[in-house]
Amino acid sequence: MKIETQFDSNYRKVLVAARRARQLQSGSHALVHSQSNKACRIAQDEVEAGKIAYVKKDIPVVKPLIDDSGVPIITA
C-alpha cells in the first residue's frame, strides 16, 4: 500500500472528497477554513488545499475472460 497525495483521475478525487464529506458529517473537524458550512464544499476545499491523502492498494487489474458467446466471465 502506498499513501498518495496526487490524484490520478478526477473520479478518484471525487471519491476521496465524498468519503471525507461523510467524515465531516459524522463529526470530524475541518482541516481548513471554508466560506461554506456544507460538508461537501469543505471536503472539496480540503482536497484542493492538499490536506487529504489516500491509500492506494496494490491490487492488479484483471481483465475478464470472454467465452465464445461474448459474455464476460468474472472469476473471484
SULMOFEN-V285537 format. One record per pair of residues at least 12 apart in sequence whose C-alpha atoms are under 6 Angstrom apart, sorted by sequence separation. I is the first residue (numbers start at 1). J is the second residue. If there is no record, write none. Layout:
# SULMOFEN-V285537
I:J  I:J
This chain:
# SULMOFEN-V285537
24:39  21:39  21:40  21:43  20:43  17:43  17:44  5:53  4:53  4:54  3:54  4:55  3:55  2:55  2:56  1:56  1:57  1:58
